């Protein structure tokens, strides 16, 4: 495949002589040198060459490359014994851990493709993905195994291996074999699996190795079901680097995350900009050397605010690169990148090595510089399509008329962009009803459909906020239906990112003269709601201060003392903001873990009264929402 010169120079280590980026607007990048090795082969080479080098580290444990391979081999033997074979799919339903990494490598050794599923997903969502992917088996952890006993698939629990008999040889992957299937939100609410082959993953990872040379110490903060985990796991292990896996409770607590960066001497970090912002907050409190080991910070999954870009360089100077990546799951994680060496206008840069990007008009013709068009992605990383959905695949994956390679295709992203005067891409948002919630793609139509399926809801309309990073829902429902009951029922059907931040129950929808829902009227209602008269219990000083902090963070006027933070629209990132708001208003800064344990105003007021200290097991707030939904449903059935 022939390409023009690279759209921007690759990252190198000769920092004193670095030159500014020099991207060009043609949308083609340099060809990858030769045929990239497949990832199982790359990892195996490091097992043989550096068996005792550290491959994966967790909160308190680590594995060498040899130990990782031995664990994967033992798990692969157990998968094979259940009947798993070439080109099968195997679900991996596990919390972030070193065992999780061994599990995905085991699936490959057995000749199958892995289907990552976040254990925090509701049971119905997990069951829908298992059925759609037709998985042959499920690999899980001891903690999650009880939830999966009824799924009707063989379960393999990823215990640490005992001294095992000599495992059989690993299955040999081919370029056109499936490597993994990651599920996204479909427009109807049904999950939609993106199928990526070993060849496509090899091309994407080879590009990553060129852009980020060397063997990184990479901090993985993404769940396995989030496609940026692909970049972290395989970009690191294929380079002979060291993968540091943050546990779920570490990701929730930015102070602990900052300590993990220092303790494990992390050099590379990839996360959504909103998480990076709270990480910088925690680093400010920890002191100037807190993030001293970092070499490169990568942001992706959300639009990068220019204020955050400037803050990055105010914190680190030019010592730490900031790279803004863009790319849909359908293009194997990433398609463009922009490396920043100092404050500059934000863009998503140009194509990755071996990649192609086009800005096209409605007739699929290239537009000129400064002209808005739809962004299309071509090149070796374009995925096969959607598993079992030929019509959706045909609509989104088109023949590439600009690439002479036989069978070349391009992916229609639905994102709007333009080439700017620098020759890089400005991202302009969506042309449809898709938005990004904490890095997750969410179709507004899918949320509409899910809300209408809630018992007692007659109609629903979902609006994005001005930044298109949060949602507000309006439902017309039976008299007995409340916003809280709608949220609880919805939370057991869909992922947390698809639950709107705020839900309003209205008697009817305002209509335009054409008979359509008047969305502007709904926006005005949301800005100035009519509060329902409620009798509030007497609030002491601490309770009033905590309620005021909630109102500030959640942007609501009325805060009941006994309603769960997550039922009022909170999520993990707003919990970080709440921590700061509580400190400003009460002078006490509880740990984020303590706030996750105490999720009502009343409970947090008691926590503040004790000086913010607490002990006990950590509950996953998303699972708590599911459990409350189950209890509410059981009460309705009994009634």
C-alpha positions in Angstrom: 0.0 0.0 0.0 1.6 3.3 -1.1 1.2 6.4 0.9 2.5 10.0 0.9 4.9 11.3 3.5 3.9 11.1 7.1 1.3 13.7 8.2 3.4 14.5 11.3 6.8 13.4 12.6 6.9 10.4 14.9 7.7 10.8 18.6 11.3 10.5 19.3 13.4 10.9 22.4 15.8 13.6 21.3 13.9 16.2 23.3 16.4 19.1 23.1 16.2 19.2 19.3 12.5 18.6 18.8 10.9 20.4 15.9 7.3 21.6 15.7 4.7 19.2 14.2 4.5 19.6 10.5 1.2 17.9 9.5 -0.1 18.1 5.9 -3.7 18.1 4.8 -3.6 15.3 2.3 -4.9 12.7 4.8 -2.5 9.9 4.0 0.3 8.7 6.3 3.5 6.8 5.6 3.1 3.1 4.9 3.9 0.6 7.7 7.3 -1.0 7.1 6.6 -4.6 5.9 3.9 -6.8 7.3 3.4 -6.2 11.0 3.8 -9.3 13.2 0.6 -10.6 14.8 0.3 -9.8 18.5 0.4 -13.4 19.9 3.7 -13.8 18.0 5.1 -10.5 19.4 4.3 -11.3 23.0 5.7 -14.8 22.6 9.0 -13.4 21.3 9.3 -11.3 24.5 8.5 -14.4 26.6 11.4 -16.2 25.0 13.8 -13.3 24.9 13.1 -11.7 28.4 11.3 -14.4 30.4 12.1 -12.7 33.8 11.3 -9.2 32.8 8.1 -7.8 34.5 5.1 -7.9 32.2 2.1 -7.0 34.4 1.8 -5.3 37.7 -1.3 -4.8 39.9 -1.9 -3.0 43.2 0.2 -5.6 45.1 1.3 -8.3 42.7 3.2 -8.7 39.5 3.9 -11.3 36.8 7.0 -11.8 34.7 6.6 -12.5 31.0 7.2 -16.2 31.7 4.7 -16.3 34.6 2.1 -14.5 32.5 2.6 -17.0 29.7 2.4 -20.0 32.1 -0.9 -18.7 33.6 -2.3 -18.1 30.1 -1.3 -21.6 29.0 -3.0 -23.2 32.0 -6.2 -21.2 31.4 -6.0 -22.0 27.6 -5.8 -25.7 28.4 -9.0 -25.5 30.5 -10.8 -23.5 27.8 -9.8 -26.1 25.2 -11.1 -28.9 27.5 -14.5 -27.2 27.4 -14.6 -27.4 23.6 -13.3 -23.9 22.7 -11.5 -23.9 19.4 -10.4 -21.8 16.4 -12.5 -18.8 15.6 -14.8 -19.3 18.6 -15.6 -16.3 20.8 -15.0 -16.4 24.6 -16.3 -13.8 27.0 -13.9 -12.3 29.6 -16.0 -10.9 32.5 -13.4 -9.7 35.0 -12.4 -6.8 37.2 -9.1 -5.0 36.2 -6.3 -7.2 37.5 -3.2 -9.1 36.4 -5.5 -12.2 36.1 -7.6 -10.3 33.5 -4.5 -9.9 31.3 -3.6 -13.6 31.6 -7.3 -14.4 30.6 -7.3 -12.5 27.3 -3.9 -14.0 26.4 -5.3 -17.4 27.2 -8.3 -16.9 24.9 -5.9 -16.2 22.0 -3.8 -19.3 22.9 -6.9 -21.4 22.6 -7.5 -20.0 19.1 -10.5 -17.9 20.0 -11.4 -14.2 20.0 -12.1 -12.5 23.3 -15.3 -10.6 24.1 -14.6 -8.2 27.0 -17.6 -7.4 29.3 -17.5 -5.0 32.2 -18.7 -6.8 35.4 -20.3 -3.5 36.4 -22.8 -3.9 33.5 -26.4 -4.9 34.5 -27.1 -8.6 34.3 -29.5 -8.1 31.3 -26.9 -6.3 29.3 -24.3 -9.0 30.1 -26.8 -11.7 29.0 -27.6 -9.8 25.8 -23.9 -9.6 24.8 -23.2 -13.2 25.6 -26.1 -14.2 23.4 -25.3 -11.9 20.5 -21.6 -13.0 20.5 -22.6 -16.7 20.8 -19.7 -17.2 23.1 -18.5 -20.8 23.6 -17.3 -20.1 27.2 -16.8 -17.4 29.8 -13.6 -16.6 31.7 -14.2 -14.9 35.0 -12.9 -14.1 38.4 -13.8 -15.8 41.7 -15.6 -12.6 42.8 -17.8 -12.4 39.6 -18.3 -16.2 39.1 -21.5 -16.4 41.2 -23.3 -13.9 39.0 -22.6 -16.0 35.9 -23.6 -19.5 37.0 -26.9 -19.2 35.2 -25.6 -18.0 31.8 -25.7 -21.5 30.3 -22.0 -21.4 29.1 -19.0 -23.2 30.5 -17.3 -21.1 33.1 -13.5 -21.0 33.6 -12.4 -19.2 36.8 -9.0 -17.5 36.5 -7.4 -18.8 39.7 -3.6 -18.6 39.9 -2.4 -21.8 38.3 -1.1 -24.7 40.3 2.0 -26.4 39.0 0.5 -27.7 35.8 1.2 -30.5 33.4 3.0 -29.4 30.2 0.5 -27.3 28.3 -0.3 -28.0 24.6 1.1 -25.7 22.0 -0.7 -22.4 21.5 -3.0 -22.1 18.5 -1.4 -20.3 15.6 -3.3 -17.1 14.8 -3.8 -15.9 11.2 -4.3 -12.4 10.0 -7.9 -12.9 9.1 -8.8 -14.7 12.4 -11.0 -12.6 14.8 -8.9 -11.2 17.7 -11.7 -9.6 19.7 -15.2 -8.2 19.6 -16.0 -5.0 21.5 -19.6 -3.9 21.9 -20.9 -0.4 21.5 -24.3 1.2 21.9 -26.6 0.5 18.9 -29.2 3.1 17.7 -32.1 0.8 18.9 -30.5 0.1 22.3 -29.3 -3.3 21.3 -25.6 -3.9 21.8 -23.6 -3.9 18.5 -20.3 -5.9 18.3 -17.3 -4.6 16.4 -15.3 -7.5 15.0 -11.5 -6.8 14.7 -9.1 -9.3 13.2 -5.5 -10.1 14.2 -4.3 -8.4 11.1 -6.1 -5.2 11.8 -5.0 -5.2 15.4 -1.4 -5.8 14.3 -1.5 -2.8 11.9 -2.9 -0.5 14.6 -0.4 -1.7 17.2 2.5 -1.4 14.7 1.5 2.2 14.2 1.5 2.7 18.0 5.0 1.3 18.3 6.2 3.8 15.7 4.5 6.8 17.3 5.5 5.8 20.8 8.9 4.0 20.5 10.5 2.1 23.4 9.2 -0.1 26.1 6.7 1.9 28.2 5.6 1.5 31.8 1.9 2.0 30.9 -0.8 2.7 33.4 -4.1 1.0 32.4 -7.1 2.8 33.8 -9.7 1.7 31.3 -12.0 -1.3 31.9 -11.3 -4.2 29.5 -14.6 -3.5 27.6 -13.4 0.0 26.8 -11.5 0.0 23.5 -8.6 2.1 24.8 -7.6 -1.0 26.9 -6.5 -2.5 23.5 -4.0 0.3 23.1 -2.7 -0.1 26.6 -2.4 -3.9 26.9 -1.1 -4.8 23.4 0.8 -1.6 22.8 2.8 -2.4 26.0 3.2 -6.1 25.9 4.2 -6.2 22.1 6.9 -3.7 23.0 8.3 -5.7 25.9 7.1 -3.0 28.3 5.5 -3.1 31.7 1.7 -2.9 32.1 0.5 -1.4 35.4 -3.2 -2.3 35.9 -5.1 0.1 38.2 -7.8 -1.6 40.3 -11.3 -0.2 40.1 -11.1 1.4 43.5 -7.8 3.0 42.5 -9.3 4.6 39.5 -12.1 5.9 41.7 -9.6 7.7 44.0 -7.3 10.1 42.2 -5.0 10.4 45.2 -4.4 6.7 45.1 -3.9 6.8 41.3 -1.3 9.5 41.7 0.5 7.4 44.3 0.4 4.4 41.9 2.0 6.5 39.1 4.9 7.3 41.5 5.2 3.9 43.1 5.3 2.0 39.8 7.3 4.6 38.0 4.7 4.9 35.2 5.9 6.6 32.0 2.8 6.5 29.8 -0.9 7.2 30.7 -4.0 7.2 28.5 -7.3 8.4 29.7 -10.3 10.6 28.9 -9.6 14.3 29.5 -12.1 14.6 32.3 -10.2 11.9 34.3 -6.8 13.6 33.5 -8.2 16.8 34.9 -9.0 15.3 38.3 -5.6 13.5 38.3 -3.9 16.8 37.9 -6.0 18.1 40.8 -4.7 15.3 43.0 -1.2 15.8 41.8 -1.4 19.5 42.8 -2.3 18.4 46.3 0.4 15.8 46.4 3.2 18.1 45.4 5.4 18.9 42.4 7.1 15.5 42.1 3.9 13.4 42.2 3.9 12.7 38.4 7.7 13.0 37.9 8.0 9.7 36.2 5.6 10.5 33.4 7.0 10.9 29.9 3.8 10.9 27.8 0.1 11.6 28.6 -2.4 10.6 25.9 -6.0 11.9 25.9 -8.7 10.2 23.9 -12.4 9.4 24.1 -13.6 13.0 24.6 -12.9 16.4 23.2 -9.7 17.9 24.7 -10.4 21.3 26.3 -7.8 23.9 25.5 -7.8 24.9 29.2 -6.6 21.3 30.1 -3.9 21.4 27.4 -2.6 24.7 28.8 -2.8 23.3 32.4 -0.8 20.2 31.3 2.2 22.3 30.2 1.8 24.6 33.2 2.2 21.5 35.4 4.9 19.6 33.5 6.5 22.1 31.2 7.9 20.6 28.0 9.2 17.6 29.9 6.0 15.5 29.2 4.4 15.1 25.9 0.6 15.5 25.5 -0.8 13.6 22.6 -4.5 13.9 21.6 -5.8 10.8 19.9 -8.9 10.3 17.9 -10.4 7.1 16.6 -13.6 5.0 16.6 -13.7 1.4 17.7 -14.5 0.5 14.1 -10.9 1.7 13.1 -9.2 -0.4 15.8 -9.0 2.2 18.6 -7.3 5.1 16.9 -7.1 6.8 13.5 -5.4 10.2 14.1 -3.1 11.8 16.7 -1.7 15.2 17.4 1.5 15.6 19.6 1.7 18.8 21.5 5.0 20.1 22.8 3.5 23.3 24.3 0.2 25.2 24.4 -1.5 25.4 21.0 -4.9 25.3 19.4 -6.5 22.0 19.9 -6.9 19.6 17.0 -7.0 15.8 16.5 -4.0 16.0 14.1 -3.4 13.8 11.2 -3.5 10.1 10.3 -1.5 7.4 12.1 1.2 5.4 10.2 -0.5 3.2 7.7 -3.8 5.1 8.0 -5.9 7.3 5.8 -8.4 10.0 6.8 -10.7 11.9 4.4 -13.1 14.8 4.9 -15.9 14.4 2.4 -19.1 16.1 1.3 -22.5 14.4 1.0 -21.4 13.0 -2.4 -18.3 11.5 -0.9 -16.0 14.1 -2.6 -13.0 15.6 -0.8 -13.6 19.1 0.5 -11.1 21.9 0.6 -9.2 23.3 3.5 -11.5 25.1 6.0 -14.6 23.4 4.6 -16.7 21.3 7.0 -17.4 17.7 6.0 -17.8 14.2 7.3 -14.7 12.3 8.5 -14.0 8.9 7.0 -11.2 6.6 8.0 -9.4 4.2 5.8 -6.3 2.0 6.0 -5.2 -1.3 7.4 -6.9 -0.8 10.8 -10.5 -0.6 9.5 -12.4 -3.4 11.3 -14.4 -6.2 9.6 -17.7 -4.7 10.6 -20.5 -5.5 13.0 -20.9 -9.1 14.2 -24.0 -10.6 12.7 -25.3 -7.3 11.3 -24.7 -7.2 7.6 -27.0 -4.2 6.9 -25.4 -2.0 9.6 -22.0 -3.1 8.3 -22.8 -2.2 4.7 -24.1 1.2 5.7 -21.0 2.2 7.7 -18.2 0.4 5.9 -17.9 1.5 2.3 -15.5 0.7 -0.5 -12.6 3.2 -0.4 -12.5 4.9 -3.8 -9.2 6.7 -2.9 -7.2 3.5 -2.2 -6.1 1.3 -5.1 -5.6 -1.7 -2.8 -8.1 -4.4 -3.8 -11.0 -4.6 -1.3 -9.9 -1.5 0.5 -12.7 0.0 2.7 -13.3 3.1 4.6 -15.4 3.7 7.7 -18.0 6.4 7.9 -17.5 7.9 11.4 -20.5 10.3 11.5 -18.1 12.9 12.9 -17.8 16.3 11.3 -14.3 17.8 10.8 -12.3 20.2 8.6 -8.7 20.7 7.6 -7.4 23.8 9.3 -4.6 26.2 8.1 -2.0 24.2 10.0 -3.0 21.1 8.0 -4.4 19.3 11.0 -8.0 18.2 11.6 -10.5 20.3 13.7 -13.1 18.0 15.3 -16.6 19.7 14.9 -18.9 17.2 16.6 -21.5 14.7 15.4 -23.8 14.9 12.4 -26.3 12.5 14.2 -27.7 11.9 17.6 -24.6 10.2 19.0 -22.7 11.8 21.9 -19.8 10.8 24.2 -20.5 10.2 27.9 -17.2 9.8 29.9 -15.6 8.4 26.8 -18.4 6.0 25.9 -20.4 6.4 22.7 -24.1 6.7 23.4 -26.9 6.9 20.8 -29.6 9.2 22.0 -32.2 7.1 20.1 -31.0 4.1 22.0 -31.7 5.8 25.3 -35.1 7.0 24.0 -35.9 3.3 23.2 -34.7 2.1 26.6 -36.8 4.7 28.4 -39.9 3.8 26.5 -39.5 0.2 27.5 -39.7 1.1 31.2 -43.0 0.0 32.7 -45.4 3.0 33.0 -43.5 5.2 30.6 -45.6 6.2 27.6 -43.1 8.5 25.8 -39.6 9.8 26.2 -37.3 12.4 24.8 -33.6 12.7 25.5 -31.6 15.9 25.1 -27.8 16.4 25.2 -26.3 19.2 27.2 -24.4 22.0 25.5 -21.1 20.2 25.6 -22.7 16.9 24.4 -21.1 15.1 27.3 -24.3 14.5 29.4 -28.0 13.8 28.9 -31.3 15.1 30.3 -34.4 12.9 29.8 -38.1 13.8 29.8 -40.7 11.1 30.2 -44.5 11.1 30.0 -45.5 8.4 32.4 -48.3 7.0 34.6 -49.1 8.8 37.8 -47.4 6.3 40.0 -44.1 6.5 38.1 -41.4 8.8 39.6 -38.1 9.9 38.1 -36.2 7.7 40.7 -38.2 4.6 39.7 -37.5 5.3 36.1 -33.8 5.6 36.8 -33.7 2.5 38.9 -35.4 0.4 36.2 -33.3 1.8 33.4 -30.1 1.1 35.3 -30.8 -2.6 35.3 -31.3 -2.6 31.5 -28.4 -0.5 30.1 -24.8 0.5 31.0 -24.2 3.4 33.4 -23.2 5.8 30.6 -26.7 5.4 29.0 -28.5 6.5 32.2 -29.3 10.3 31.9 -27.8 12.6 34.4 -31.3 14.0 35.1 -34.8 12.6 34.5 -38.0 14.7 34.5 -41.5 13.3 34.6 -43.8 15.7 32.7 -47.6 15.4 32.1 -47.1 15.8 28.3 -44.6 17.0 25.8 -44.9 20.5 24.3 -45.3 20.4 20.5 -44.2 22.6 17.7 -46.6 23.8 15.0 -45.6 20.8 13.0 -46.6 18.4 15.7 -43.1 17.5 16.7 -41.7 17.5 20.3 -40.6 21.1 21.1 -37.1 20.4 22.4 -36.3 24.0 23.0 -39.3 24.3 25.3 -38.1 21.2 27.1 -34.7 22.9 27.5 -36.4 25.9 29.0 -38.3 23.7 31.4 -35.0 22.0 32.4 -33.4 25.4 33.1 -36.4 26.6 35.2 -38.3 23.6 36.6 -41.3 24.0 38.8 -40.2 22.3 42.1 -42.7 20.0 43.6 -43.7 21.0 47.1 -42.0 18.5 49.4 -41.7 18.4 53.2 -38.0 18.4 54.0 -36.6 17.2 57.3 -34.9 19.7 59.5 -31.3 20.1 58.4 -28.5 20.9 60.7 -25.4 22.8 59.7 -23.5 19.8 58.3 -26.5 18.4 56.4 -27.2 21.8 54.8 -23.5 22.2 53.8 -23.4 18.8 52.2 -26.7 19.4 50.4 -25.4 22.7 49.1 -22.3 20.9 47.8 -24.5 18.3 46.0 -26.6 21.1 44.5 -23.4 22.8 43.2 -22.0 19.7 41.6 -25.2 18.1 40.3 -26.7 21.4 39.3 -30.1 20.7 40.9 -32.1 23.0 43.1 -33.7 20.3 45.4 -31.5 17.7 47.1 -33.3 15.2 49.3 -31.3 13.9 52.3 -32.0 10.2 51.7 -31.6 9.8 47.9 -28.5 8.1 46.5 -26.0 10.4 44.8 -26.0 8.2 41.7 -29.8 8.3 41.5 -29.7 12.1 41.2 -27.4 11.9 38.2 -24.0 11.6 39.8 -21.2 9.4 38.5 -17.6 8.6 39.3 -16.2 11.9 37.9 -18.7 14.1 39.6 -17.9 12.3 42.8 -14.4 13.7 42.5 -15.9 17.2 42.1 -18.1 16.6 45.1 -15.0 15.8 47.2 -13.6 19.3 46.4 -17.0 21.0 47.0 -17.3 19.4 50.4 -13.8 20.5 51.3 -14.7 24.1 50.4 -17.9 24.2 52.3 -17.1 22.1 55.3 -13.3 22.2 55.7 -13.2 18.4 55.6 -12.0 16.4 52.6 -13.3 12.8 52.9 -11.6 10.2 50.7 -13.4 9.3 47.5 -13.6 5.7 48.7 -15.5 6.9 51.8 -17.8 8.9 49.6 -18.5 5.9 47.5 -19.5 4.1 50.7 -21.7 6.9 51.9 -23.9 8.0 49.0 -26.7 10.1 50.6 -26.6 13.6 52.1 -27.5 12.2 55.5 -24.7 9.6 55.4 -22.1 12.1 54.2 -23.1 14.6 56.8 -22.4 11.9 59.5 -19.1 11.2 57.7 -18.2 14.9 57.9 -19.1 14.9 61.6 -16.6 12.1 62.2 -13.9 14.2 60.5 -14.3 12.3 57.1 -12.7 9.0 58.4 -14.3 5.7 57.6 -13.4 2.0 57.3 -15.2 -1.0 55.8 -15.6 -2.8 52.5 -16.0 -0.8 49.3 -19.3 -1.1 47.4 -19.4 -0.6 43.7 -22.0 2.2 43.3 -23.1 0.9 39.9 -23.8 -2.5 41.3 -25.7 -0.8 44.2 -27.9 0.8 41.6 -28.6 -2.6 40.1 -29.4 -4.1 43.5 -31.8 -1.3 44.3 -33.5 -1.8 40.9 -34.0 -5.5 41.7 -35.5 -4.7 45.1 -37.8 -2.1 43.6 -38.9 -4.6 40.9 -39.5 -7.3 43.5 -41.7 -4.8 45.6 -43.8 -4.1 42.5 -44.3 -7.8 41.8 -45.4 -8.5 45.3 -47.7 -5.5 45.2 
